[in-house]
Amino acid sequence: MLTIILNWIYMLFTCFSIGFFFAWCVEKVFRYSIRRMDSILMSGFIIATVYAQIFSLFYRVNIEANVVLSAVSILICIVMRKRIGQFLRQSIGSASWPRRGMVLLLFFLWSFFASRAYYRVLDMDMYHGQSIRWIEEYGVVKGLGNLHCRFGYNSSIFAVSALYSMRFLLGRSIHAVNGMIAFILCMGLLDLGKAFRRRKMLLSDYARAGAVYYLTTIYDEILAPSSDYAVMCLIFFIIIKWLTILEDGDRQVRDHIAPYGLLCVAGVFALTLKLSAGLLLLLTIKPACMLLKEKRWKETGIYIAMGLAVAVPWMTRTVLITGWLLYPFAGLDLFQVDWKISESIVKTDAYLIKIWAKCANGLADTSLKSWIPYWFQNGLSFTERLLILADIGSGVAVLGLAVSVIVRKRWKELDYLLVMAAVGCSYLYWQFEAPMMRYGYAYVLLLAALAGGYFLEKVALRKAVYFALMLYGAYKLYVCLDYVALFRTWPNYIWSETYDQYELESYEIGGETFYYSPYGGATGYDPFPSAPTQADLELRGDGMKDGFRMRQ
């Protein structure tokens, strides 16, 4: 836990520094001020992740990458010390003592959660640890996906996890990035308390309530360096910020293009965390229409350039690792390279992901009418079934709202309808492609929260909503405190839990020793390099840094 706290202090320092510089650039270019601490930290985190991916294209992401990052961060702090000092005084000074205390409490609470886990995600030891290790040791390796197809998933979370792993300093890899993202999200969720003071729930408050539900569901899993938790937290962050801007009392803020455009860039980043987040980019309709209507061609070009700056390093890594632009999607076959994963493996991998998520791996008939009932009965808990039923009703309600808005020409509600449509389409894609709850919890919760909140406010059931929130909050507080009490005796106050060790077998490729699981299962972080199965491939050159290809 102590190592995580120190790691997070470094992470906060670097993310704040580069995020603050980015906010200054935004103010100069777009005449828009980013004032919230959580927005600055998230901006810095996104930039740090893009930086780690770019660095990996040329060299390993290890001590060298951190020296450069630290030097840039320190330089920013020196050059902009007066601005930073003024911002910190205003930010901290404007916060009440209870809020400051809550932020500090949440910081230590999430470091506690991130240091130990009641539930260990299997993929953490199957390929997450080895994916991060490859980036730490080599950066990017051509054809790495041939060693095992799961290395081809190439979530950007692995690059930033390698950047902040501190293996060069501590002798072991820390994987606490997801806990930090959860903490940054929590900073904004404290605004939920304003609903009680104003005696009115805004739509963003319902989204915050959904985020609270999510975080209090995954706190005992946040140890894993999984892309699922990172992308779900980011989706909540984007939707909450978007709605908060729409609800701002200052019309100049509501009508400013910059915050919507920047959140769409964050949406592109969400796609690099997990490909299934792509439909969230339906939100780009709003800033695109605003830019085209006002003929702001220069700003349009800047936003497009920012989106490409986020996406291109990730796509380049994917091509180098797999030979495909989007893995595991075989629809775009653009590159003919010798390290390319065969099309049959890509299609099989994509099929298995869907079948596993649908709980249909044991079914003879995998048609819609067969897997839906089986998945609903066997793949979900009782609470999750209630959420899915609520989403079905919410989807119908959103369709009805869309018809009503168009027929009655209530154009002012189009902004809220667009958010619900983006969330609803994301939910439908998740539902029929790979409906494992871990893959799409944000869509499930947001669709029900936004649709339910919209109609609850129309019928003025505020007192009932407040009462339900207070009961729910008290229950979740009890659950969290019970978890802390249960795991307080675990010896993780200095070091956090790390990857497990497994009995592996070895084989050689071109004089290099590789390890694999004889059972096709987990391998952990050590020994390196390891994969769940033995691969039939060859080196492309003299060593592993030259990459791999299927045996000719």
N, C-alpha and C positions, 0 to 999 in steps of 0.2 A: 504493500500500500504506500509506503514511504517513497519507494522508487517511482511509483505512478505519479504521486504528488509532485516530485521533482521534475519528472518528465512533462507533466502538464504545465508547470510553471514555465519551462522552456518553450513548450508548444504555444502557450498563451502569449508569451513575449514575442515570438517570431510572427505568429498569426496577427497579433495586434499591430505590430510595426508595419508589416507589408499591407495589412488591411487599411490602416490609417493613411498610408501613402496613396493607396488606391482611392480612398474616399476623397483625398485632396485632389487627385486627378479628375475624379467625377465632378467635383465642384467647379473646377476650372473649365472642363469641356462641356458639361451639360447644365451648369448653373443649378445644381441640385445638391443639397447637403445630406450626407448620411450621418445621422446623429446618434443612433442607438448602438450601444456597445456590442450587442449580439450580432448586429448586421456587419459591423466592422470585423469582428472575429470570424464570422462565417465567410466574408469576402477574403480575408487573409488565408483561411483554411483552403478555400478553392484555389487561390493562386499558388499556395504551397504545394498542393496536389499536382497542379499542372506543371509546376517547376520540377517536381520529382520525376514526372513522366518524361519531360524533355531531357533532364539530366541522364535518365536511364538509357536514352537512345545513344549516348556517347560514352558513358562510363557507369561503373557500379554506383548504387545509391547507398553510400556509407559515410564515413567520416568526412570525405572530401566534399560531398554535397552539403553536409551540415556546416562545414567551415565557411563555404560561400554564403549559405543562408544566414548564418549568424553575423557574418561581416556586413551583409546588406542590411540586416535588421538594426545592428548597432549604428551603422552610418545614417539610417533614416532617423533614429532616435536622437543622434547628435545634431543633424541638420535641422530637424523639425522639433527640437526640444521645447521651444516656447509654445508652439501650437499644441503639442501633445500634452504639456503641462496644463494648459488652459482647458483642453478637452477633458482631461481626467478630473480636474477640480470641479468642472461643471457637471460631469457625469456622476461622480461620487457624491458631490454636494447636493445635487437635486434628488438623490435617492433617500428615502426615509430610513431611519435606523432599523426598523423591522425588515425592510427590503434588503438592506445590506447584510443583516444577519441571516436571512433566508438564502441569499446567494452564497455566502460562506458555508452555510450548513449543507446546501446542495453540492457544493464543490467536494466537501469531505465525504458526503454520503455516496456520490457517484464513484469516487475513488475507492470507497469500501466495496461497492458492487463490482467494480472493474477488476478488483484484486482477487476475487473468488467467484465461483459459479456453482449453483445448485444443478444446473443443466448444462452439459457440454455439447455444443453442436458438433456432430460427427465430422462435418466437412473441415472443421478447424484442424484436425489432425490428419485428414485425408489428403487435402491439397492446399489449404490456406497457408499453413506454415512453410511448406516447400515453395509455394509461389513467392512469398515474401523473401525467403532465403535466396532464391535465384536473383531477385532484384538487388539484394544486398551484396551478392557475390559477383554478379556479372552485368547487372542492368537489364538489358534485353538480349535474348539469345534466339537466333533464327531457328524456326522449326521446333521450339520447345514443346509445342502442343503435340508433337509426334511421340514424345516420351510418355505423355498421358494427356488425353483430350481435355481434361479439366483445367490444365494449365492454360488452355486457350481462352478461358472465360475472361481473363485480363481485366478485371475490375480495377478502376483507378484507385480504389481503397487500398490495394496491395502496395502500390507505389508510395503512397503517403505513409502507410504503415512501416515500410522499409526506411523511409526518411526519418521517422521519429522512433524507430525501434531501439536505438542506442546500444546495439550489440557491440560496437567498437569500444564503448566506454564501460559497459557493465558485464560483458562476457556472455550475455544472454539477450534474447530478443523480447522487448516489451511490446505488447499488443493492446494498447489502451486508447486507440484513436476513436473507436465507437463510443466509449465512455465520455470522451471529451465532446463529441458531437451531441450526445444526449444532454450533457451539461449546458452547452450553448443554447440548445432548444429550450431547456428548462428556464433559462434566464428570461425569455420572452413569455413563458407561460405564467409567470408571476403576475402579469397584467390581468389575469382572470379575476383577481381580487377587486379590480375596479368595477366589475359588474355589480357587486353588492353595494358599492358606494353610489353608483349612478342609478341603481334600481332598475336596470335594464340590461338584458343580454343582447349583445351584438352577434352577428353571424360569426365573426372572428372568435368570439368567446366560445361558441359551440365547437369550432375547430380546435381551440385550445383544450377544451374538455376532452375531445377525442384524442389529442396528443397525450394528455395526462393518463388516460386509460391505456394508451399504447406503452408509454414509458413504465407504468406500474405493472405491465405484463411482461416486459422483457428485461427488467433490471437484473434478474438472476441468470441471464444469458449473455449480458453485454461484454463479458470477458472475451468472447470469440471475435476475431478480426473479419467478420462476415460482411459482405456488401449489403445484405438484406437489411440490417439494422441501420446502416449509414444512409441508404437511399430512402427508407421509410421516414427517418427523422428529417431528412432534407425536404421531402415532399410536404410534410407537416409545416416545416419552416416557410417554404415558398407560399403555400396556400394561406397560412396565417398572416404573413406579411402583405400579401396581395389584398386580402379582405380588409386588413387594417388601413391600408391606403384608401380603398374605396369608401371606408367609413369615416375618414378624417373630416373634421369640421371645416378645415381650410380648403376652399375650392381650388386654390393654386396648387396644393399638394395633390389633390384628387386628379386634376387635369394634367399634371406633369407627366411627360412620357418616360422620363429617365427611370423611375422606380420599377415600372412595368417591364421596360426593356432589360434592366439589370436582372430582374427576377427570371426573365426568360433565358438569359445567359446561364443563370443558376440551374434552370431546367435542363439546359444542354449538359451541364456538369452532372446532373442526376442521371442522365442517359449513360454517361461514362462509368457511373457506379454500377448500373444495372440496365441492360438494354431494354427491359420491359417498361421502363419509366418514360419511354419516348412519347407516348400519347399525351403526356402532361404539356407538351409543346403546343397543344391546341390553344394554350393561353397566348401564344404569340399573335393571334388574330387581332387582339386589342391594340398593342403597340404598333403593329404593322399598319393597321387601318389609320391610326393617328398620324404616323409618319408619312404615309402616302397622301393622306388628305391635306396635310400642311406642306407637302413637297420638301421634306427635310432630307435631301439626298445624302448630305454629308454625314448626318447622324445615323441614317440607315446603314451606310457603309461601315461606320464605326461599330455598330451593334453586330453586324454580320462578321466583321473582323474579330470581334471579341468571342463570338460563338465559335468561329473556326479555330481561334487560338486555344480554346478549351477542348474542342473535339479532335483536331488534327493529330496532336501527340498521342492521344489514346488510340485513334484509328491506325496510326503508323505502327504503334506497338502491336496491335492486333494482327496487322498484315505480316509483321516480322515474326511473330510467334506462330501464326497459323497459316499464312498465305491467303487468308480471307479478310475482306474489309470488315464484316460484321459476323462474329462467331457466337453461336452456332447457327448462322443463317446462310443457306446455300443459294439464295435467290440472286445474290450479287457475286458473280464469278468473274472477277476483273483481272486477276493476276495469275500469270503462269510462271511460278518459281519452283525450284527443285525441292524446297522444304515444305511445300504445301500439303496440308492434311487432306487425305482423300475425301471426295464428295460423299462416299458411302458412310464414312465415319462421322462426318458432320451431320448428315441426315439422321443417322442412328442415334447420335448423341442428343439431338433436338427432340427426337421422338421419345427417348427414354426419360428426358426431363419432364415432358408432358404426362407420360404414363405414370411416372412416380408421383407427381404432384396430384394427379387425379385419383390416386389409390387404385389404379386400374391394372397394376402389374400382375395381379392374380386372376384377372377376369379373362375369360375366353372371348367375350364380346365387349369391345371397347367403344361401342357406339354411344352417342349422347344419352339415349334413353336407358342405357345400362350403367354407365359410370356415374352419372349425376346422383341417382338415388343411393348408390353404394358409397360414393364419396361423402354425401351428406350424412349418412348414417354412421360410417366408420372412420371418416377422416377428420371429423370435427367434434369438439367438446360441446356440451349442452349450451354454454354461453355463445360459442361461435355459431351454432345453428340459429340461435335467436338473432344474432347480428346479420346473418345471411338473409333470413326472412325479413328483417327490417330493411335490408338493402333492396330486396325485391319490391317491397312497398314504396321505398324511396325512389327507385327508378321509375315506377309508374307515376308517382307524384311529380317528379321532375319533367317527365313528358307532358303531363297535364299542364304544368306551369309554363312550359315552352309554348304550347298551343294557346294558352290564355294570354301570354305576353304578345304573341303575334296578332291574335284576333282583336284584342283590345288596344293594341299599339302602345303598350306600356314600355316604351323604349328605355326608360331609366333603369329598368330591372334587367336589361340585357347583360350588364357587367356581371351581376351575380349569377345569371343563367349560364354565362360562359364558364365560370368557375365550376359550377355543378356539372356542366356538360363535360368538361375536361376530366373531372374526377369520375363521373359516370362512365365515360368511354374507357378510362383506365381500368375501372372495376370490371367492365364487360370483357376486356381483353384478358385480364387476369383470370376471370371466372372460367373462360372457355379454353384458355391456353395452358396455364399451369397454376391451378387454384390451391396451392399450399399456402396456409395462412401466413407463414413467415415471409412469403414472397410478396404479399399484397395487403398486409394489415392496414396500412394507411388508407388505401382505397376503400376497404370495407368500412372502416370507422368514419372516414370523412363523408362518404356518400350518405350514410345514415345521419350523421351529426348535422350536416349542412341542410339536407332536405327537412329533417325533423325540426331543426332550429328555425328554419324559415317559416314553417307553418305554425309552430308553437308560438312564435312571436305575433303572428297574425291573430291568433285566438286568445292572446293575452293570458297565458297560463304561467306567468312569471313566478308566482309564489310556489307553485308546485315544482317548477324547474329548480328554483333555489333550494328548496327542501331536498329534492332528489340529489342535487350536487353536494350538499352538505353531508347527507347520509353516505353518499359514495366516497367523498373525500375522507370522512372519518373511517370508513371501512378500509380504504387503501392505505391510510396512515397506519392503521393497526397491522395490516399485512406486512408493510415495509419494516415497521419496528419489530415485528415478530421474526422477520427474516434476519434482521441485524442481531437480535438476541440469540437466534439459533446458531448463527455462524460467527459470533464474536470470538469464540474460542479457537477458530482456525488460525494457524500460525502464518498469516499472510500480512502482517503489519509492516514488514520490511519489504519482502519480495511478494509479488503476485503469483498466482498459479501460472504455470507455463504448460507447454505442450507435453503430452504423455510420451513415454518411451515404449517401443514395441519390438517384438522379436522379428527381425527381418532377415532375408536371405540376399546374397550378393551375386552379381554376374558382371562380366566385362564387355565393354564396347570400345574397340579401338585402343585397348590398353587402359581405359578409364574404368574405375569401379563404380557400379551403380547398385542400389539396394531396392528391394521390392517386398511387398507383403505376400507371403505364400497363400494367404486367404483372400487376396484382392481387397484388402481393407485399409485401415489407417496406417500411416508411417510416422507422423509427427514431424518435428523440426530437425531433429538429428536422428540418424546420420544423414549426410548430404552427399550426393543427390539421391533422393528416394522417390518412388512412385507406387501407387497401389498395385500395379501389375508389371510384369516383365515385358519390356518393349522389344520389338524386332526392328531395329533401326541401325543406322551407321552415322559416324561423325562426318560432317561436311568438310572438315579440314584436319589440322593437327591436334586440336583439343576441343573441349566443350565450348569454349568461347566462340568457335566458328559455327556452332549450331548442329542441328540434326536433320536427317531426312530418312524416309523409309528405305529399307535395304533394297538396293537395285538388283 
